[in-house]
């Protein structure tokens, strides 16, 4: 009897949601189909980005298990020196992935990764459906709009060809932001304000580029709606709830957004912002490729594929046709159905967002040079296709109603789904990979630029003895070819590096230890060192092992600092530039207060306990600077020495900085934690308390009404 009662109550509870559950089920099946190339749970497809993101998921679980919340640092990345990839890159997708990995797929992070993507398809499609249904009052048309969004070529490009995990998840969250922002504007209800603020937070902490450009796209949509309604019942008070919601999203995510904004100039990836005009990436999106009915590379290639396997950005003819149909009905003399007249301002806004986003993606003229450099963060114009997607999907719903009107029924739904899904087939590439989950678990690292983007690369201001010197030029940008800095493979010397001068009582020498690919050298060759373009010492390259002690008292110093450069004199068998493996490059002979106990010594005396790095270090008279195995970030760490909070400073280690402490001779117990910017944590913490308080009041409100 009790079981029967529970069953009956369950049926009664879910009855109002029956249709929504059926639509979710439909979208779930379609999402599985669209993820066909990722069917294997053992072979990772494709290479290399998914491996990086799966490594993030694995390390996110480790971060959770050591007590991090929110996620901030990757526990094993970059020698385990507390790399804040989550703090600066993304949090929500990896947190969700880590929870799934820990509790649902405990032995396979790739399955957790795929579940997160499946959820993104599901949520994105469902909220496009909800918004479309509100706009067009047609369930069939709205269902088709959701399917078209899930099947969009660029969505599939991000999931498969690019493996752009966080951007794909952001594309699932974006419709949630759209729905609640518009509902917030249309109704002004508090629950929509809270949900809109929460959705903005989720988007901001998932993918910053999508967050920035979604702000602009919704701003354009809102401006057009305002212009079309300002004389027909518009009230300025309608703008207040969505503005508050957007501000709430910022405050909730402030602990994440503020460090990105304030510290990017000193991070490796920060040099990309404003350093590369997106106009020059438009070669990837010629108009012919964008409007092609099939997946094509932007230029002929030997394999028929783009440089990135299967990445062929396109609008998709479903969206192009929808835009054309809506344009025709809107500007022709044909009468628009009465139920669409109330949302006609949104229809016009969607038409404009679609055109502007497509124009920005194609970029036939360099309008980017007129925009703020901060918007260059998008890097590739094809990223703006996200806003062609959502506007095109909503226009698809409009087009279905305009074409079929009251005749729109289940037959149109079935045929429409088949047409949309079949039209997406060219952007689902055939799996081709040999990377396995088993191999990734042996070394779950971020790979290529993911391990470099968020390193603190401020210029060297103090010359320290025994601290490893830079191997990459100061203007270097993270990319595919120089990730080898972390696996100690050969690096090319040739850039000039500038260093501060030493004190008068110091007589430094430069110690260089490396390996020379002697078999690649043709004839006699030497390695020369120059000071501001003038050579002052050299060494013949006659053996594989290279040990060179360079006295700097010979170096001409024309200015207030020192510019050093290594030059290879000779030729190679293959005509390529010689790449010398550098094992050690550091100054020696400094005074004790500027001599470092290097990280390869101190890390043997350190261990990790939860979120704390604990060290017991002995300092002697010869070296009084302790270089800890913790990456340096200004104001984002807490350091205690023998229980007392102390200041810390950067000490260079190759191409980034580690935490340095100036200690007198003795033995010390040191504790270091990464906590982010304290004042931003307080702001977000207070915002979350306010958000939870308002949510509780909103939940209790119906109970208090008679």
N, C-alpha and C positions, 0 to 999 in steps of 0.2 A: 504493500500500500504506500509506504513511504517513497519507494523507488518510483512508483507511478506518479506520485505527487511532484517529485523532483523533475521527472520527465515533462509533465504537463507545464510546470512553471518555466522550464527551459524553453519549451516550444512557444509559450506566450511571450517570453522575454525577447526571443529572436525574431518573432513574427514581423515586427515593423522593419527589421533589417534584412528580410528575406531577399529582396531584389538586390540590395547592395552586396550581400554575400555571394549571390549567384554571379554578379558582375566581377567581383574579386576573384572568384573561382575561374571565370573565363579568362581574365587577364593573367592569372597565375599560369594557366596552361599555355597561353600565347608567349609569356615570358620564358617558360622552359624551352619552347620551340626556338625562340630567338637566341637562346644561349647554347644552341646545338654544338658549335665548335668547341665548347668547354665541357663536353659530356664526360670526358675521362676524369677520374679522381686521382690519377697517378701521373699523367703527362700534362705539364703546364703549357697552356697555349695563350698567346704567342710569346715571343722573346723580344726584348728583355724586361719591359716594364712590369708585367704581372709578378715576376720574381721579386722585384723591388717591393711591390705593395704587399705581397704575401709575407715577405720578410718583416714589413711593418706590422702586419697582423700578429705574427708570431711574437715580435718584441712588445707589442701592445699587451699581449697576455702576460708576458713576463713583468711588464710595468705594473699591471693590475695586481699581480700576485705579490709584488714587493711593497704594495701599499700606495701606489700613485693614484690620485684622483683629484683633479682631472689629470689626464695623461700629459706628461711634459717631456721626459727624456727617454731615449731608447737604451735599454740596459746594456746591450752587448755591441752596439755599433761603435765604430772608430776605437777599437781596442778596449771597449767598455768604459770610456772616459766621459760618459754622461752626455751624449749628443742630443740636444733638444729638438729633434725632428718634429715631435708632436706639438711642441710649444709654438713653432714658427710655421709649420706646414699645414697640418690638418689633425683634427681630434675625433670628431663624431664617427666617421666611417670606421676608423681603427678601433675605437671603443666598442662599437657594435660588433665588429668582426671578432674582437678579443673575447667578448661575452659569449658569442656563438661558438667560438673555438674552444673555450673552456668548458662550456656546459652542454653543447649540442654535438660538436664534432671534435672531441678532445684529442684525436690522433692525427687530424688532417686540417691544417690551416687553409688549404686551397678550397676545401668544401665550405668552410666558413666564409671565405672571400666570395665564393660564388653565391652563397645565400644572401650576402649583403647586396650584391648586384641584382639578384632576383627581386629582392625587396624594393630596390630602387625602381626597377621596371614597374612593379606592382603599384607602388605609391604614386609614382609619376603619372601613370595611366589613369589611376582611379581619381586623382584630384583634377586632372584635365577633364575627365568625365563629369565630376561634380560641378566644376565651374561652367563647362559647356551646357550642362542641363539647366543651370540657373540663367544662362544667357539666352538659350534658344527654346527652352521648355519642350524639348524633344528627347526622350530617353534613347531612342534609336540613334539619332544624330549624335548625341553626347557619347554613347558607347563607341561609335566609329571615330570620334575625335580622340578618345583615349587610346584606341588601338593604333591610330596614325601616329600619335606621339611616341608610343613604345617602339614603333617600327621605323622611326625616323632614321635616315642614313647616318646622320652624324652621331646619334645615340649609339647605333651599332658600331660605328667607327671607334668611339671611345671605349666601348666594352671589348671589342675584338682587336681591331687593327692597331690602335694606340695603347690599349691596356691602361687608359687614363682613369684609374679606379676612382679617385676622389672627385674628378670632374663628372664622371658618370653618376656617382651618388648625388652630387649637387643637382644634376638634371632630374633626379627623382624628387628632390626636396623643393626645387623651384616652383612646380605647380602648387604645392602646399602654400608657399609664400604668396603666390598670385591669388589663390582662392581666398585666403583669410584677409589679405590686404584689401581686396575688392569688397568683401563682405563687411569689413571694418568701415570702409568708406560709405557703403550703401546703407548700412543699418546703424552704425555707431554703437553697437552693443559691446558691453565689456568683455564678454567671453571671446568675441572675435578679436578684440584688441589684445587680449592675453595670448591667444593662439597665434595671432600674427606676429607678436613680439618673439614668441618662442620659435616660430618658423624662421624668422630672420636670424635668430641666434644659431639655429642648426645650419643654415646656409653659410653664415660667416665662418663658423668653425669647421666647415667641410671643405670649401674651395673659395679662396679669397677673390680670384679673378671672376668667377661666376657671381659672387656676391656684389662686386663693384659694378659689373655690367648689368646685372639684374636691377640694381638701383637705378641705373640710367634708363633701362628699357621700361620699367614701370613708371618712371618719371615722365617719359615721352607719352606713354599710354594715358597717364593721368592728366597731362597737359592738354591732350586732344579731347579727352572726355570733358574737361573743364571748359574748353573753348566752345564745345558743342552744346553745353548745358547751362552756361553762365546766365542766359536770359530766360531760361525755362525752369525755374524752381530751384536753381543751385543756391546753396547756403554755405557761407565760408566755414561755418562750424563743422561741416562734413569733413574738412581737411584735418581737423584736430585729432580724431582717433587714429587714422593711419600714420600721422606724423609721430604721435606718442608711441605707437607700436614700433615704428622704425627706431626711434630713440631707445625704447626699451630693449630691442634686439641688440643695439650697440652696447648698452650698459651691461646686459647679461654676458656678452662676449668681450667685454673690455679687457679682461685679463689676458685675452688672446690677441685681440686686434691692436691694442696699444703698443705692445712690444714689437709687433710687425711693423707698425708705422714708424716708431721712434728709433728702432735699432737696425733697420734694413740697410742703412748706408754703410754699416761696418760688417755686414754679412756678405759672404761670397755672392749669393744670389742677388743682393741689392744692386750690384753693378749692372744687372740686366735691366733694371727699371730705368727707363730713360736712356738706355744705352743702345737699343736696337729698335729702329723704326719698324712697326708692323707692316708698313707699306711694302717693305722689301721681302716680306714672306708671302705676298699675294700670288707669287708664281705657283703656289700650291692650289690656288682657287681661281683659275681662269673661268670666265663665264661659261665656256663650252663644257667644262667638267662639272660646274655647279648645276647646270640644267640638263646634264646628260641623263637619259632614262636608265642607264646602267652604270656600274662601278668602273671608272676608268682613271688611270694615272694622269697627271697634268701634262706629261710629255712622254713620247715613246721611250721604252726601256727594253733592255735585253730580255728581261723576264716577264714583261707586261705588268709589273708591279711598281708602285711608288717606292722611293728609298726606304720608307717605313712600310713594312709588309702590309698590303691591303688598305693603307690609308688613302682613300679617294674621297675627299669631302664633296658632298653634293646636297642640294636642297631636297630632291625627291619630287617626282611628278605628281604625287598625291597632293602635296602642299601647293605646287605650282598651279595645278588644276583648280584647287579650292580657291586660291587667290583670284584666278581668272574668272571663275563663276561668280564670286562675290562682287568683283569689280563690275561685271556685266550687269548683274541685277541691280546693283546700287546706282549705276550711272545711266542705265537704260530707262525707258518709260514703264518698265514692268513694275507692277505694284508689289511692294514687300509685304509679306504676311503681317497681320496686325500684332501678333505676339512678338515679333522681332523689332517693332518700332520703338518700344521702350528701351531696348538695349542697343539701338542703332549707333549712339555715340561710341560704344565699345567696339562695334563692328568697324567703324571708321578708324578708330585708334589702332585696331589690330592690323588693318590694311597698311597704315603708315609704319608701324613697328616692323612689319614684314619687309617692306621696301627699304627702310633705313638700314636694317640689319643686313639684308642682302647686299646693299650698296657698300656698306662698310666691309663686308667679307670679300667682295670682289675688288674694291678699291681701285678703280681705273685712274684716279688722280690722287696725288699725295695730300689729302686733307689732314692726315695725321700730324704733320708738322705744325698745324695750327692749334692742335689740342694740347692740354697739359701733359707733360712727360710722364706723369704718374699713370696715365691711361695706356701708355706703351707696355705696361705690365702684361697685357694680353699676349704679347710676343707673336702669335700667329693669328692672322685674320680669320682662319677657319673656326676659331673658338666662338666667334660671334654667331655662328650658325645655331647655337643653342637658342637664340632669340628668334630666329627663323622657325625653329621647331615649335615652340609653344604658341606663337602667334599663328603659324600655319595649321597646327592641330585644332585650335579653336575656330579658325576659318573653315576647316573641314566640316565641323558641326554645322556652321552657318550654311555652307554650300549644300549640304545634304537636305536641309530644310527648304532652302530656296529652290532647289531642283525638283524635289518630290512633294513638298508641302504635306498635305493631309494623307497623301498616298503612301507615305513613308511607313513601312511595316517590317515584320520579321524577315521577309524575303530580301528586302534591301539590306537588312542587317547582316544576314548570312553571306550574301554576295559581296557586300562592302568589305567585310572582314577578310574574305578570300582574296579580293583584289588588293587590299592594302598589304596583307602579309606577303603575297606573291611578289608584289612590287618591291618589297624590301629585300628579296632574295639576293640580288647582286652584291649587297653590302655585308653578307654573311660569308666570310672567307673560309676556304677549306683548311682544316687544322694542319699545321706543319711545325713540329717542334720535337726536340729530344730531351728537353729539360724535365726533370722528374721532381716530385715532391720529396722523395727520399733524399736526393742530393741537396735540395734546398734546406732541409731540416738539419743537415750536417753543418751548414754555415748560413744561418738565416739573416743575411745582411742586405742592405738596401741596394748595393751595386751602383754602378756608374755615378751619375751626378747626385743621386739621392743622398750620398754620404758626404757631399761637399757643399751643397747649397747653403747650409745654415751655419757654417763655420765662421767664427769671429776673426776677421782678417784686417784688423787695424794696423797702421804702420808702426814699425819698430821705433820707439822713442828713446830707449836706453839700451846700451850695448852690454849684453851679459855674456860672460864666459861659459863655455860648454853648452849653451843653448843652441839647438839645431837651427840653422838658417834656412831661409826660403829657397825653394826650388822652382817656383812658378812666378812669372812676372806679376807685378802688382795689379795690372789691368786685366789679368786672366779672368775669363768667365767659365763657370762650371759647364762641362759638356761631356761628350761621349769619349773623347780621345785621351783625357788626362786623369781619368779615375784611377789609373795605375799608381798614383802617388801613395795610395794606401796599401798596396801590395808590394811596394819596394821594387817595382820593375823600372827599366831604364827611363830616365827623364832627360830631356834635351836641355843643355845649358846654352846660354846665348843672350839672355836678357840682362839688362843692367839693373842692379839692386843698389839702393842707397841706404847707408847706415849712418847713425849718429857717431860722432867722434868719441874717442876714449879720453880718460882723464890724464893729466900730465904725468902722474906717477906710474902710469901703466904702459907696458910695452907688449901689446898683443901680437900674436901670430895667428894665422888662419890655418886650420887643420882640415885637410881634404882627404877623405878615404873613399875609394870607390872601385869599380870594376870596368875595364875597357874591353869592348868586343874587338880584340886585336886582329881576329881573322877577317874583319871587314875593312881594315886599313890597307891602302895600297901605297907601298913605299914608306919613306920616312914621314913622321908626323909628330906634332907636339901640341900641348895644351898651354895656352898663354893666358895670363891674368892681366887685366888692364885696370887702371884707376882713372876714371873720367876720360876714357878713350886713349890713355897713354900706357903702353905695356911696361911692366916693371919686373916681371919674373915669368919663367916658363919651365916646363918639364917635358922631356921626350917621352913619347908613348911607345914603349918597347916591350911591355909585359901586361898580362891581364890585370894583375893587382896594381892598384894605384894608391900610393901614400905620398902625400905632398905637404910639407910644412912651409908655409909662406910667410916670411918676415914682413910685417907691414911698415917697418921703418924705411923701407925702400920706396913705398908708394907715394907718388906726388899727390898732395892734397891742396887743390886750388881754392876750395871753398870751405864752408862751415860743416860739411858732411862728406862722406866718402861714397863714391860710386864705383862698384866693382862689377866686372864682367869677365866671363871666361870665353875664350875664342879658340876654336879648333883650327890648327894650321896643318893642312894636308888634304888628302883625298881618300875616298872610299871606293871599294870594288864595284858597288852597285850604284854609285852616284848619289846615294841618299845621305842626308846629314847624319853624322855619328851621334849615337845616343849612349851616353855614359851612365852607368848605374851608380848612383850616389848613396853610399852607406852612411857617411857622416860628413857634415860640413859645419864647423863651429869655430868661434874664436877661443883662444887660450891666452893665459898670461894676464888676466885681469886681476884687479885687487879683490881681496876676500869679500868685501861687501857687494861686489858685482859678479862674483863667481856663483854658479848655480850647482846645486845638487840635482842632477838631471833626472828626468822622469823615468828613465830605464833603471835608475837606482831606487827611487822612492816608491815606485809601484810594487816592488817586492815587499814593502812594509805596509801596504794598504790592503783593505778588504772592503767588501760591500755588505752592509747589513740593512736590509730594507731600502729606504730611500737615502740612507746615510753612507757616505764614503768615510771610513775610519782609517786613520794612519797613526803609526807611532814612529817618529822620525828623530834621529840623532843628528845634531848640527855641530860641526867642529870649527876650528879657527880658519880653515882653508876656504870654505865656501859657506856663505850665510844666506843665500837665496834658495828656498825650497821650491822646487817645481813639482806640483802635485799632479797625479794622473786624473785631472778633472779639467774639462774644457772651460775656458774663461768666457764669461759674459758679464758685462758691467751691470752691477746692482741686482743681478738675478740669482745670486748665490748667497748663502749664509755660511760663514766659516767661524768655527770655534777652536781656539787653542787653549788646552787645559781648562775648558769650561768657560772661557772668556771670549765674547764676540770680538773679532778683529777684522781689519780691512785687508783686502787682497788686491793684487794688481796683475796685469798680463805679462807673461814671459813667453817669448816666441818659441814655438816648436815647429820647425819647417814652415808650412804655409798657413798656420793658424796660431792660436795662443792658448796656453794652459795657465792655470791658477798659480800665482807666485806669492810667497810669504817671505818677509824679511825677519829672520829670527837670530837671536844671539846663541852662542854655543850652549848646548844642553840637549835634553831629550824631552820631546813634546808629544802629547796626545792631541790629534787633530780630527775634527769632524766637519764635513762639508755636505750641504744639501742644496739642491736646485729648487727654488720656490717661485721663480718668475719675478716680475716687478711687484713689490709689496703693495704699493699704493693702488695699483690697478686691481690687485686681488681684493682689496678692501671695497673698492667701488663695485666690482662685480658681485662680491659677497652680499653687500647691502641691497643691490638690485635683486638678487635671487631671494633674499628674505622678503622684500616687498612683493615680488612676483608670487611667491608661495602664499603670502598673506592674502593678496587679492584673489588668488585662485580658491582659497578656502572660503572666503566670503561669497564668491560667485557660486561655489558648489552648495553652500548652505542656504543661499538666497531663496530657492523655490520652497524649501521646507518651512521658511519663516512666513511665507505668504499664506493667507487664509484660504 
